[in-house]
Amino acid sequence: MKIFKNESVKIIMKVLVTGSSGMVGRNILDHNKAHDHNVLSPSSNELNLLLYENVIQYLNKHKPDIIIHCAGKVGGIQANLREPVKFLLDNLDMGRNLVWAAYQAGITRLINLGSSCMYPRNTQNPLREDDILKGELEPTNEGYAIAKVATAKLCDYIHKEYPTYSYKTMIPCNLYGKWDKFDPDASHLIPAVIRKVYIAKQLNESSVEIWGDGQARREFMYAADLADCIWHGVENFESLPFLMNVGLGYDFSINEYYEAAAKIIGFEGGFIHNLDKPVGMKQKLVDITKQTAWGWRPATTLSDGITRTFEHFLMREERK
């Protein structure tokens, strides 16, 4: 449907967002662009991505103009090591069911969210899109990565075999932000750091433990920036590359993330390095050449992002 406003044409689309209760999904719904479109954000009870028949029935009934697929089982190193079968099967089933059902339902536009875990562990940084499947995956999240690669490849194969179907994959760098998971059994680096440093301050502890030597480098983008990129993709879909990294173009060491969190939280103690703990890849920095050429860049600094995430963490703590 088209509506006319201020002498310009505005296209209102029916947009299906999977995983709308997760961190990325909630940031997508929180973005001001969500108010410009008719957004479908079903719960897992309404749309169970693990059941193909449920998916195809939902898509045939609602017929969205475009799908944003950000649902998935996610977690940090501990969770991936503890449940590799579930991380592989759940993410594989969700991706396969949704993408294939979208094709069967005649939905021609889809944005699939991949992960920088898709890249081989020893690939030279920055990681370029054509590096995928050119080496061994990082063992600490291999199952999750395999599922993400398979879903991205299915999107690619469908477009190559049926060119009118444009199924595109964004590969974001590591994320953090509002609605993140702070549970140590499921959290990623930055929310885990915020929680650890906050508890250490509350208990007047003299130090906080860091896994490894803290020299490994990571690129973390504020999730609201990814949401902005996704909406830019929805509204500029034709120019969006079929496979594109989304990131900052620069990274920080693990030590620097702890130091930044400590400064914001007000923790004045020191740090102890536990060299017996796993640390994953030494560096994971994505190449943003395509993203830059496409015309989008993130806006949130590390200090602002951690500050907003910490404020969200405190709100959660107060509600407990």
C-alpha positions as CSV (number, residue, x, y, z in Angstrom):
1,M,0.0,0.0,0.0
2,K,1.2,3.5,-0.8
3,I,0.3,6.7,1.1
4,F,1.2,10.2,0.1
5,K,2.8,12.5,2.6
6,N,4.6,15.8,2.1
7,E,4.5,15.2,-1.7
8,S,6.6,12.1,-1.4
9,V,5.6,8.5,-1.7
10,K,6.0,6.3,1.3
11,I,5.7,2.5,1.0
12,I,4.2,0.7,4.0
13,M,5.2,-2.9,4.1
14,K,4.1,-5.9,6.1
15,V,7.3,-7.0,7.8
16,L,7.6,-10.3,9.7
17,V,10.3,-10.3,12.5
18,T,11.2,-13.7,13.9
19,G,12.8,-13.8,17.3
20,S,11.1,-10.6,18.3
21,S,11.5,-11.4,22.0
22,G,15.3,-11.7,21.8
23,M,17.8,-8.9,22.0
24,V,18.0,-8.2,18.3
25,G,14.3,-8.6,17.7
26,R,13.3,-6.2,20.5
27,N,15.8,-3.6,19.2
28,I,14.2,-3.9,15.8
29,L,10.7,-3.3,17.3
30,D,12.0,-0.5,19.4
31,H,13.4,1.4,16.4
32,N,11.4,4.4,15.1
33,K,11.2,2.8,11.6
34,A,9.0,0.0,13.1
35,H,6.2,2.6,13.4
36,D,6.4,3.3,9.7
37,H,5.4,-0.3,8.7
38,N,2.9,-3.0,9.6
39,V,5.2,-5.3,11.8
40,L,4.3,-8.9,12.6
41,S,6.1,-10.1,15.8
42,P,4.6,-13.4,16.7
43,S,5.6,-15.3,19.8
44,S,6.9,-18.9,19.5
45,N,3.4,-20.1,20.4
46,E,2.1,-18.4,17.3
47,L,5.0,-19.2,15.0
48,N,7.0,-22.2,16.1
49,L,10.0,-22.2,13.7
50,L,10.9,-25.7,14.8
51,L,7.7,-27.1,13.2
52,Y,7.7,-26.7,9.4
53,E,3.9,-27.1,9.0
54,N,3.3,-24.4,11.6
55,V,5.7,-22.1,9.6
56,I,4.2,-22.6,6.2
57,Q,0.6,-22.2,7.6
58,Y,1.6,-18.9,9.2
59,L,3.2,-17.5,6.1
60,N,0.4,-18.5,3.8
61,K,-2.1,-16.9,6.2
62,H,-0.2,-13.6,6.8
63,K,1.8,-13.2,3.5
64,P,4.4,-10.7,4.7
65,D,6.1,-8.5,2.1
66,I,9.5,-9.2,3.7
67,I,10.9,-11.4,6.5
68,I,13.6,-10.4,8.9
69,H,15.0,-13.7,10.4
70,C,16.7,-13.0,13.7
71,A,15.4,-15.9,15.8
72,G,17.9,-18.4,17.1
73,K,19.3,-20.1,20.1
74,V,22.2,-18.0,21.2
75,G,24.7,-18.0,24.1
76,G,28.3,-17.5,25.1
77,I,31.2,-20.0,25.2
78,Q,30.0,-21.9,28.2
79,A,26.5,-22.5,26.7
80,N,27.9,-23.5,23.3
81,L,30.3,-26.0,24.9
82,R,27.6,-27.4,27.2
83,E,24.9,-27.9,24.5
84,P,26.4,-28.3,21.0
85,V,23.6,-30.6,19.8
86,K,20.9,-28.1,20.6
87,F,22.8,-25.2,19.2
88,L,23.2,-27.0,16.0
89,L,19.8,-28.6,15.6
90,D,17.6,-25.7,16.8
91,N,19.3,-23.1,14.7
92,L,19.5,-25.4,11.7
93,D,15.8,-26.3,11.9
94,M,14.7,-22.7,12.4
95,G,16.7,-21.5,9.5
96,R,15.8,-24.3,7.1
97,N,12.1,-24.3,8.0
98,L,11.7,-20.5,7.6
99,V,13.7,-20.0,4.4
100,W,12.1,-23.0,2.6
101,A,8.6,-22.1,3.8
102,A,9.1,-18.5,2.6
103,Y,10.0,-19.9,-0.9
104,Q,7.0,-22.2,-0.8
105,A,4.7,-19.4,0.2
106,G,5.9,-17.1,-2.6
107,I,7.6,-14.5,-0.4
108,T,10.4,-13.0,-2.5
109,R,12.3,-10.9,0.0
110,L,14.0,-12.0,3.2
111,I,16.8,-10.7,5.3
112,N,18.6,-13.5,7.2
113,L,20.9,-12.7,10.1
114,G,24.1,-14.7,10.1
115,S,27.0,-14.5,12.6
116,S,30.7,-13.8,12.6
117,C,31.0,-17.3,14.1
118,M,30.5,-18.4,10.5
119,Y,34.1,-17.5,9.7
120,P,37.1,-20.0,9.9
121,R,39.0,-19.7,13.2
122,N,42.5,-18.9,11.6
123,T,41.4,-16.6,8.8
124,Q,43.3,-13.4,8.4
125,N,41.5,-10.4,9.8
126,P,39.5,-8.4,8.8
127,L,37.1,-11.2,7.8
128,R,35.8,-10.9,4.3
129,E,32.5,-12.4,3.1
130,D,34.2,-14.7,0.7
131,D,36.3,-16.3,3.5
132,I,33.3,-18.4,4.6
133,L,33.9,-22.2,4.3
134,K,37.6,-21.7,3.6
135,G,38.9,-23.2,6.9
136,E,38.1,-24.9,10.2
137,L,35.5,-23.3,12.4
138,E,36.1,-22.2,16.0
139,P,35.4,-25.4,18.1
140,T,33.8,-23.4,21.0
141,N,30.8,-22.5,18.9
142,E,31.1,-24.9,15.9
143,G,27.5,-26.2,16.1
144,Y,26.0,-22.8,16.0
145,A,28.3,-21.7,13.2
146,I,27.4,-24.7,11.0
147,A,23.7,-24.0,11.3
148,K,24.3,-20.3,10.4
149,V,26.4,-21.2,7.4
150,A,23.8,-23.7,6.2
151,T,21.0,-21.2,6.4
152,A,23.0,-18.5,4.6
153,K,23.8,-21.1,1.8
154,L,20.2,-22.1,1.5
155,C,19.3,-18.4,0.9
156,D,22.0,-18.2,-1.7
157,Y,21.0,-21.4,-3.5
158,I,17.4,-20.4,-3.7
159,H,18.3,-17.1,-5.3
160,K,20.6,-18.7,-7.8
161,E,18.0,-21.3,-8.8
162,Y,15.1,-18.9,-8.6
163,P,16.4,-15.4,-9.3
164,T,13.2,-13.6,-8.4
165,Y,13.6,-14.7,-4.8
166,S,16.1,-12.3,-3.1
167,Y,17.1,-13.9,0.1
168,K,20.0,-11.8,1.6
169,T,22.2,-12.4,4.6
170,M,23.7,-9.8,7.0
171,I,26.6,-11.0,9.1
172,P,26.8,-8.9,12.2
173,C,29.9,-8.7,14.4
174,N,29.4,-9.5,18.1
175,L,26.5,-7.6,19.7
176,Y,25.5,-6.2,23.0
177,G,22.9,-3.8,24.3
178,K,19.4,-3.4,25.8
179,W,17.6,-6.7,26.4
180,D,20.8,-8.6,26.4
181,K,21.2,-11.8,28.5
182,F,23.1,-11.2,31.8
183,D,22.9,-14.8,33.1
184,P,26.5,-16.1,33.3
185,D,25.4,-19.4,31.8
186,A,24.0,-17.8,28.6
187,S,25.6,-14.3,28.3
188,H,28.2,-13.1,25.8
189,L,31.2,-11.0,26.8
190,I,30.0,-7.5,27.5
191,P,26.9,-8.4,29.6
192,A,29.0,-10.9,31.4
193,V,31.7,-8.3,32.1
194,I,29.0,-5.7,33.3
195,R,27.6,-8.3,35.7
196,K,30.9,-9.4,37.1
197,V,32.3,-5.9,37.6
198,Y,29.0,-4.7,39.1
199,I,28.9,-7.6,41.6
200,A,32.6,-7.1,42.5
201,K,31.9,-3.4,43.3
202,Q,28.8,-4.3,45.4
203,L,30.9,-6.8,47.4
204,N,33.9,-4.5,47.7
205,E,36.1,-7.1,46.1
206,S,39.6,-6.2,45.2
207,S,39.8,-7.9,41.8
208,V,37.8,-9.4,38.9
209,E,38.8,-12.6,37.0
210,I,39.4,-12.4,33.3
211,W,39.5,-15.6,31.2
212,G,42.8,-15.9,29.4
213,D,45.4,-13.1,29.2
214,G,42.9,-10.6,28.0
215,Q,44.8,-9.9,24.8
216,A,42.2,-11.5,22.4
217,R,40.4,-8.9,20.4
218,R,36.7,-8.6,19.7
219,E,34.4,-6.3,17.8
220,F,31.2,-5.5,19.6
221,M,28.5,-3.4,18.2
222,Y,25.5,-1.9,20.1
223,A,22.4,-3.9,19.0
224,A,20.3,-0.7,18.3
225,D,22.8,0.1,15.6
226,L,22.2,-3.3,14.0
227,A,18.5,-2.6,14.1
228,D,19.1,0.6,12.3
229,C,21.1,-1.2,9.6
230,I,18.3,-3.8,9.2
231,W,15.6,-1.2,8.8
232,H,17.9,0.6,6.3
233,G,18.0,-2.7,4.5
234,V,14.3,-3.1,4.5
235,E,13.8,0.3,3.0
236,N,16.7,0.0,0.6
237,F,16.4,-3.7,-0.2
238,E,17.4,-3.6,-3.9
239,S,20.8,-2.1,-3.2
240,L,21.5,-4.3,-0.2
241,P,24.3,-6.8,-1.1
242,F,23.3,-10.5,-0.9
243,L,26.0,-11.2,1.7
244,M,27.3,-8.4,3.8
245,N,29.1,-8.0,7.1
246,V,27.7,-5.4,9.5
247,G,30.2,-4.0,12.0
248,L,32.4,-1.2,13.3
249,G,35.5,-1.8,11.3
250,Y,37.6,-1.7,14.5
251,D,37.9,-3.8,17.7
252,F,39.1,-3.8,21.3
253,S,41.0,-6.2,23.5
254,I,39.1,-8.2,26.2
255,N,41.1,-6.2,28.8
256,E,39.9,-2.9,27.2
257,Y,36.3,-4.0,27.5
258,Y,36.8,-4.8,31.2
259,E,38.5,-1.4,31.8
260,A,35.7,0.4,30.0
261,A,33.0,-1.3,32.1
262,A,35.0,-0.7,35.3
263,K,35.2,3.0,34.6
264,I,31.5,3.3,33.9
265,I,30.4,1.2,36.8
266,G,32.9,2.8,39.2
267,F,34.9,-0.3,40.1
268,E,38.4,0.6,41.3
269,G,39.8,-2.8,41.9
270,G,42.2,-4.8,39.7
271,F,42.0,-7.8,37.3
272,I,43.4,-11.3,37.6
273,H,43.9,-13.4,34.4
274,N,43.0,-17.1,34.5
275,L,45.1,-18.7,31.8
276,D,43.3,-22.1,32.2
277,K,40.0,-20.9,30.8
278,P,39.1,-21.0,27.1
279,V,39.1,-17.7,25.2
280,G,38.0,-18.6,21.6
281,M,39.5,-17.0,18.5
282,K,42.4,-14.5,19.0
283,Q,40.6,-11.9,16.9
284,K,37.3,-11.5,15.1
285,L,37.1,-8.3,13.1
286,V,34.8,-8.1,10.1
287,D,35.6,-6.3,6.9
288,I,33.0,-3.6,6.3
289,T,34.0,-2.6,2.7
290,K,30.6,-3.7,1.3
291,Q,28.7,-2.0,4.2
292,T,30.6,1.3,3.7
293,A,30.0,1.3,0.0
294,W,26.3,0.6,0.6
295,G,26.2,3.8,2.7
296,W,25.6,2.8,6.3
297,R,27.7,3.1,9.5
298,P,27.0,2.6,13.2
299,A,26.6,5.6,15.5
300,T,27.1,4.4,19.1
301,T,30.5,4.7,20.8
302,L,31.7,1.9,23.2
303,S,31.3,4.2,26.2
304,D,27.7,5.2,25.3
305,G,26.8,1.6,24.5
306,I,28.1,0.2,27.8
307,T,26.5,3.0,29.7
308,R,23.1,2.3,28.2
309,T,23.5,-1.4,28.6
310,F,24.5,-1.0,32.3
311,E,21.4,1.2,32.9
312,H,19.3,-1.6,31.4
313,F,21.0,-4.1,33.7
314,L,20.3,-2.0,36.7
315,M,16.6,-1.7,35.8
316,R,16.5,-5.5,35.5
317,E,18.1,-5.9,38.9
318,E,15.6,-3.5,40.5
319,R,12.7,-5.6,39.2
320,K,14.0,-8.7,40.8
